[in-house]
């Protein structure tokens, strides 16, 4: 029987909200045993609703939990620990003593007084990979400050790059930086596991929301660093490619994304504008970027005369990347999403799987997020 790629890995999650739990959920999807350690009140996101989901508990009772919690905690078990209770604290340390990975998102130094910091725990478990997620990292002038996704979106520059240039700055519609930090966290954990296979030693992983948000500014940051011009928001236009934006149709909008001159020429044929590619002002992408203010209105006038779905079909036939602007329901109903098996219903709770596809190793996505305390303390070595 082929097993999940991380089967046998034990993870203790001391994290709440989204970035840290996203690391834990992804590792759980990959087969790791993830034990979520919660305060008696539970993760804050258990109450971040509506909507809420009520379901039966193993003890015969029921629990009502926000959908938000289910989005980031699939596949885990849950144990309750009061750090101020010496008995609880000691059995948590025993649990970590037999773990491979710890994930935590407390303020810098906040766990030291409980002996749950890396320096303390690694003396008992030298192979421990200890993953810290904070707003600003373990050092620097802001290290002690709290950081949340929304405020980091403002600080890192992405909001100044997002939205209508004539309107206020706009955040991304999901907690984008938390998710990216969670994914970078998974990469860091797996890198540390690979290194431990050679050295036998664990290490402290320091993940900052601001670091991760800054890192994924990608070409926008490099444009500034190399070109010296500060980029600002362009609405739905692309700073380096034209045409690559939203266009009107007679009954809505569509996205057209021409990444090369061949695709631009094909677009012009579909729109009955075949003379445009021969114009030196539009023949190459740099020329189109320089003259976007003249070119885009010409293209928009042509697309506005065609029904959206008919135009998308014609562009797809011509090899021009184009697509609709879906709402969430339309996106999740797309036949491609169905074909890829992205929608799952573990234990009757609808959700989305991790988008990882390995040719031999299956994901583990059959367990929903746990009820508070729905787990057991494990001190025995794994078989």
N, C-alpha and C positions, 0 to 999 in steps of 0.2 A: 504494500500500500504506500503510495506517495504521500508524504507529509508536508505540511506547511513549512516554509523556509526557516522560520524562527521558532519552530516547536522546540521546547526545552528551555527557552530563555525565560527567566523570571524577572519581572519588572514591578517595582513598587512605586506607585504614583502618589505623590504628596501634593499634586497640583490641582488647581481649581480654574474655573471659567473656561478658556478656550485653547490658548496656545499650548500649554503643557498637556492638557487632556487630549489634544489632537495628536501629539507625539504618541501618547499611550494607546489611543484608538488605532492608529496606523500600525503600531507594533503588534497590537492584538489581532488585527486583520491578517498580519503576516504570520500569525501562529503563536506569538508569545503569550505566556500567562501574565496578565496584568492585574495586579491587586491594587485597587483604588482605596487609599486610606482617607477617610472623611471625618470631619469633626462631628459631634453629635447632631449638629444642625444640618450637616450635609453640604455638598457643593452649592454655591450661591445660585448656579444656573438651574437647579431643581425648581426654583421659584420664579424664573425669568419667563413668565408667560402673561397672557395666553398665546397659543393654545396649550392646554394641559391634557395629559393622558392618564387615565385611571386604570389600574390593572391589579389583579390579585397577587398577593404575596405568598411565599411558601408556608408562612406561619398561619395562614388562614385569613389574615387581614387584607387590606388593600392600601395602595399608595397612589397619590396623584402627583405627577411630576411634569414639569414643562417640557415641551417638545425640544426646546433649546438643549437641554441636558442630553436628550437622546441623540442629538446630532454629533456629539463629541465623545460619547462614552460607551459605544457598542463593544461587546466582547469582553468586558471586564467583570471582575467580582468586586464587592465593596465590603470593607470592614470599618468599624467605627473606632476612633481613637481620640481620647482626650489627652493632649500633650501634658496637661497639668496633673494628670493622674499617674503616679509613679509606676503602678502595675501596667497600665496601658503603654506607657512610654518604654518600659523595659521589653515588653513583648514586641513592640514595633522595632526596636533595635535588633532583637533576635531575628525577626522576619527579614530585615535588611541584611543581616549577617549572612544570609543564605541567598541573597538576590544578586542578579547580574547588573541591574540598572535601577537607579533611583531618578525620578523626575520630580522637581520641586519648583515652585514659583513664588516663594516667600521673598520679602524684602531682603536686601543684602545684609547678611549677618543675623537675620531674624531667627534662624534655627540653631545658632551656636549655643544659646543658653539651655537648650534641651539636649545638647550633645548629638544633634542631627545634622551638623555641618559635615562637609566632606572630610576635613582634617580628622575629626573624631571618628567618623564611620569607617574611613579607609584603614585605620589602624587595626580594626577588627576584621575587615574584609578588603585586603589589598587589591583585589581584582575588581572592585566596584567601579562602575561607570556612573558618575554622579552628574546629573544634567540639571543645571540651573537656568531658569527662564525669568528674566526681569525686564523692566522697561528700558534700562540704560546700561546694563552690564555690571560686572563686579568691581569696576574701577572707573575713574574719571569724575569730573566735577558734578555730574548729575546722578551718580551711582545710587545715592540714598533716596532719590525722588521716585514716587510711584509713576507708573506709565501705563496708559490704556490705549487701545488701538486707535480710537478716534483722535486723541490728542497727538499721538505719534504720526498719524496721517497728515495732520497739519504741520508738524515739525519737519518731516522728512522731505517735503516738497511736492508730494503726489497730489495734494489738493489744489495747489497752484497750477498743476498740469491737467486738471480734470474739470470738465464742465464748459459751459458757454463763456467765451471770453468777455461778454458784456454782463455776465451775472456773477453771483458770489462763488467763491471756491467750493468745490463739491467733493465729498468723500465717496469712496467706493461703497457699493450697496451691501457688501458683507464685510465682516471684520478681516479684511484682506491681510493686514500685517500679522495678526495672530495666526492665521492659516499658514502664511509663508514661514513664520518663525517655527511653527510646528513641523513643517516639512523639512526645514533646515535642521531642526532638532533630530529628526529621524536619520538624516544623512550623517550627522555628527555621531549619533549613537552607533550606527553601523560601521563607521570608520573606526571608532574606538574599539569596537568588538574585533574588527580585523587586526588592529594593532595589538590588542591584548593576546590574540592567538600566538603572536611571536614573543611578546615581552612577559606575558603572564600578569601584567599590571593593569589596573584601571586608571582613570584620570577624571579630572573635573572639567566638564563642558560648560562653557559660559556663553549663553545665548541672550542677545539683547534685541528687543523689538526695534529700536532705532537702528541698530546695525543692519538687521535684516531688511528693513524698509529702505534704507539707503542703498544697500547692495542691489536691490531689484529695480532701482531707477534706470539701470541698464543704459540703453543708447541715449536717453535724455541727459543723464549725468555726463556721459562721454562726449556728447555734443558740446556741452558747456566746457568741460575740462580741456578739450582740444580746440574748440572753435571760439571760446571766450564770450559767446552770446548766451545770455540767460534765457532758457526756454520758458514759455508760458502756455497757458491752455489755449487750445485751438478748437474747442468743441469736439466734434467727431472726426476732425481731420488728423492726418499723420504728419509729424514734423519732417520726415525724410522721404516720403513716398506720395506721389500724386498720379492718378486718383486712388485714394484709399480712405473712404469715409462713407457717411450716410448720404443717400440720395433720395429725392422724392419720387414716388410713383403716382399714378392717377388715383390710387385707392389706398395709399399708405406710404411706407418707406422701405428701403432695402439697403443693404450694405454691398458696396462694390470695392474689391481689393485687388488692384492691379500691381503685381510685384515686379513686372518687367515690361519691356517695350512690346514684346509679342502679345502679351495679354491686353495691353492698351490698344494695339492695332485691332485685335479681335473685338474689343468693346466698341470701338468706333464703327466697325462694320455692322454690328448688331443695331447700333443707334442711327445708322444711315449718316455717319459723319466720317466717311472714309478719307476725306481730304485732310483731316487733322494730323495724322501721323507724318505726313509729308512736310508739314510746317515746321521749320527749325525751332520755333518756340515750344513745340510739343513733342518733338521727335525722340527725345531722351528723357529719362526721369529727372536728371538735374535741371533740364530746361523746363519741364513741367512744374517742378517745385518753384522755380524762379517766376513762373508765369501763372501760378495757380489761381490768382484773382481773376484772370481772364478766362482760363480754361474751365474751371468748375461750373460757372454759370451756364456755359454752353452745354456741358454734359447734363446738368440738372434740368435744363429746359427740355432736352430730349427724353430723359428718363420719366419726366412728369407726364408725358403723353401716353405712357404704357401702363397697363395693369401690373401690379407687383409680381404676382405669381407667374404670369406669362413672361415677363421680362427676366425673372430669375431662371426660368426654364431655358429661355433662349441663350442666356449668358452661360449657363452650365453646359449646354450643347456646344457652345463656342470655346469652351475651356477657360472661361473667365470666372474667377472665384466670386461668388455672390450668394447672399442669403438674407433671410428675413430677420426682423427684430422681434423675437418671441418674448412673451411673458413666461413666468416660471412654469405655469401649467402647460403651455405649448411646448416649452423646451423638454419637459419630462415626458411628454407624449410623443416626442419625435421617434419614428421607427428605428433610427440608428441607436438611440438610447436603449430601446427595447432589445435590439439585436445584440447589443454589447452586455446586456444583463446588469445595467447600472442600478436599476431599482431593485431593492431587496426588502423582504419582510421578515426579519428575524424575530421569532417568538410573537408574531402578529403585530409588530411595530414597524411601520413603513420607514424606509430610509434609503440612503445611497451608499454603495460600497466604495472602498478605496479603488481608484482607477488604475490599479496595478495588475498586469497580466503576465504571469510567468508560464513558460511553456510546459514545465513539469510540475511545479509546486503550486497547489491550490491555495487560495485565500481561506481564512476562517471567518465566516460572516453569519454564523447560525445563531449567535447569542445577542440578545438586545442589551441595552444599557441596564445595569443592575439596580434593584431596589436598594435603598439605604441599608447597609449592614448585611446585604445578601451575599455572604461569602464566609470564609473561614480563615483563621490564622494558621499559617503553615510554617512550622519550625523544622520539620524533618527534611533531610536531604532529598533532592529529586532523584528518581530512578533513571 
